[in-house]
């Protein structure tokens, strides 16, 4: 694994585990958990776009995929919070 790829992976895990830990820490406060989920999703989508842009393989389909995965996560969080 190249150094750049390793760093990108570390950043991704930091985003996801940081979001999950913060989400768990806010248990009982569904509004805060939803906000944490949205922020984590935005960071994930931004990471994906930046990552693929730096790799040189950023295409419209890649952006759509990251956005749709993010939207699914937000819809699931919203549905579970109700």
Residue, then its C-alpha position, 0 to 999 in steps of 0.5 A: x500500500x502506498x503512503x498516500x493510500x495508507x494516509x487516506x485510509x487512516x483519514x477515512x477510519x478517523x471519520x467513521x470511528x470518530x463519528x461512531x464514537x461521538x454518536x454513541x457518546x450522545x446516546x439518549x439525545x436523538x437530535x444530537x445523534x442525527x446531527x452527528x450522523x449528518x456531519x459524519x456523512x458529509x465528511x464521508x462524502x467529501x473524503x470520497x470525492x477528495x480521495x478519488x480526485x487525488x487518485x485521478x479517477x473522479x467521475x460523475x458516477x463516483x460522486x453519485x455513489x458517495x452521495x447516494x450512500x450518504x443519503x441512505x445513511x441519513x434516511x436510516x438515521x432519520x427513520x430510526x430517530x422517529 
